[in-house]
Amino acid sequence: MPIADLTPDARAELAWLENIYVSAGYAGPGHIVRQILPAGYPAYLRILPAFARTGDETDLRSWASLAERLGLEIHPETCHLTLARADVATGPRQWTTESSRLRPREQRALCGILAGVSGASDVYFGYDVSADAAGGIPHLVVAAPLDGLDELRKRVDDEVGIESGPDYWMPRGHAWVVCSDHDLTSTYVACGEEVARAIFAHPDLEALSVTPETRIDFGADPS
């Protein structure tokens, strides 16, 4: 079956995702967590994809360690641009992070935690759900195993032409929801307390606790 052909289950999951944007009821300023994640979860987290040394994607540094070196403090609404500007102020730019997509070791860590909750069966991945205009590309939801995410990305790119994403990951029943919106530089998670504790405790993940009202846009951090 072509990947763009939605099954009835996938169509229902897509409608559920699209309703998040309809039901958020927020007019600004900026954007907040409940515009991209559903209400009613015990915990909301922001996962920070590590900074990489310019020219060397294997040399990674956490937001917290970079902020400490630059004399800054990390908070739930810290923007990557704040750290980037401070980095440039010390000389040639050394560290970058520009995508909400988790780096390979971060993705493996998160997938391992989530699989412990939902099992190894397929979960749903949503593409371009948050896009106002996707260049004629329809919104898409595809079922695939968590450990097959990289293969799914390649197939979606080859068959549909969507290079970024997926924007959303979620299992049947929505025990957790992951949002890696292509316009953001962090991944946001709605989940239970047990999943939240596991994420905070994992050495390969850097996460902050947020609320549904936490700002997520780049203008949130005034520093």
N, C-alpha and C positions, 0 to 999 in steps of 0.2 A: 504494500500500500504506500503511495506517495506520502511523504511526511506532512504535507500541507493539508491532507484530507483529515478533518477532525472527526474522531469517533464521537458517539453521543456522550460518553463519559467525559472526554476532553472538552467538548463544547460546554458541558455543565460547569466544569472547573474554570473555564475561561470566563463564563458569565459571573461566577463567584468572584474572580479576581477583578474584573471590570467594575463590579459593584463597590469595591473598596474606594475607588475614586469618586463614585457617585455619592456615597454615603458619608464621606469625610466631613462635608459641611464646613469648610474652612476657607476664609477669604483673605488670608495673609495677616501680617507681612510674611513674605517668604513662604517656605513650605515646612511641614512638620511630619513626624513619624506616622501619625494616623492617616495621612494621605497616601501612604504606600503600604501600610500593614493594617490588618483588621484589628478591631477592638476586642477586648475581653480576655487577653492572655495574661498569665501571672507575671511574665518577665519580658522585657524588651531590651535588646542588646545592639550595640554598634561594634562591628568587627573592623579593625583597622588594618588594611593590607600594608605590609611592611614597606618602608622606603628602601630603594635600591641605590647603590652608588652609581652615579652617572657613568655610563659606559660599561658597567659590570653588574648584570642582573643577578649574579650569584652572591654578591656582597650586600647583605640585607641588614637593616637596622630598624628597631621598633620606634614608634612615634614617641614613646616615653623617654627612651634613651637619647633620641635626637633633640627632643624638647629640653631635656636636662642640660645637654651640652650647649644649647642656645640660650639657656636662662629663661625658659618658658614653662608654663604649667599646662598640662592637658586637662580639658574638661569635656563634657558631653557634646558641646557644639564647636569644638576646635576645628578649624578648617585647615586642610593641607596647605593652602596658600599662605597661611600665617607662618608655618614652619619654613616654607620655601622662601618667603621674603627674608626671614631672619637668617636663613642659610646663605642667601646671596649677599646679605649685608656683611658677612664675614670674609667674603672673597668669591672666587668662581663657584658657581652652583655645584654642589657635590652630591646631593641626594634628591631623588624624585619618586613620587607616587601619583599616578594620574588616572587610575581605573579602579572601579569598585570590584572588578574581578579578582578573586583571591589568587594568590600565588600558589604554585603546585603543592607545596607542603602544607599551606594553610587550607587549601581545598580538601586534601586528604584527611587532615585532622578533623575538619568540620563534618565531612561525609561519614567518617568513622563514628563520631558522636551521634549524629542523626540516625544512622543505621541501627544503632543500639536501641533506639526508640521505635522506629517504624519497620525494622527488619530490612532484609536485602531485596524485597520485592520492588517493583517499579514505583516511582514517584512521578509527579507531574512537574514539567518544566514549562514556564510561560515565557514567550518571546514577544517583545515590542508591545506589551500590554500597556505600558505607561507612555507610549509615544503619541504625541498629538498628530504627527504626520510621519508615516513610515515609508514615504515614497511609493505608495501603492502596494506595499507589502502588508498582508493582513495580519492581525493578531493571531497568535498560534500557541497551542498547548500540546505538548507531546509527553507520552509516558515512556520512561526509561529507568533502568537501575541507577542508583546513586554512583556506583563505581563506573558507569558508562557515560558519565557526563562529557568527558573530552571527545569521545567518539560521536556523541550526539551533536556537540557543537560543530564538528566537521561536517556531519551529514546535513544539518540545517543550513550551513553556509553553502555547501555544494548544491543542494536541491532547491533552496528557497532564496538564498542570497543574503541572509542575515548574518553578519560577521560578529556582532556583539551579542551579549546575553549568554544564557537566559536571564531575564529580569527576575523571575520567580522560581523557587523550588518549594514543593509541598507534597506531603504524602496524602493518601486517601484519609479522610477524616480530619485533616488539618491539625494534627497534633503540634505541628510547628510550621512556620512559614519563613522562608528566607527571601529577602529582596536585595538583589544586586542591580539596582536601576542603573542604566547606562549613563545617566547624567550625573551620577554621584561618584564619590571616591571612597565610599565605605559600604560595607555590606550590613544590612539591618536584619535582625532576627526577632520574631515573636515566638515564644516557646513557654514551656513549663519551667518550674524552678530547678528541677533536676538537670535538664538540659543546660540551663543557664550556668549552674555550678560547674558542670563538666567543661563548658566553653571557657569560663574564667580560669579553670585549673590547668588547661592544656598548655604545655610549654610552647607550642607552635602557633598559638592564637593570642592576639592582643585585643581585648574587648573592654568596652565601657558600658555601664548600665545607663539606659535612657528611658524616657517615658513617652507616651503617645503625643505629648505636647512639645517634645524636644525639636528645635529647629534643625533642619538637615541641609538647607541651601547654603551656598558659599558666602552669602551675606550675613550669616548668623553670628559669625565670630568677629567682633569689632576690633580685636587686637591686631 
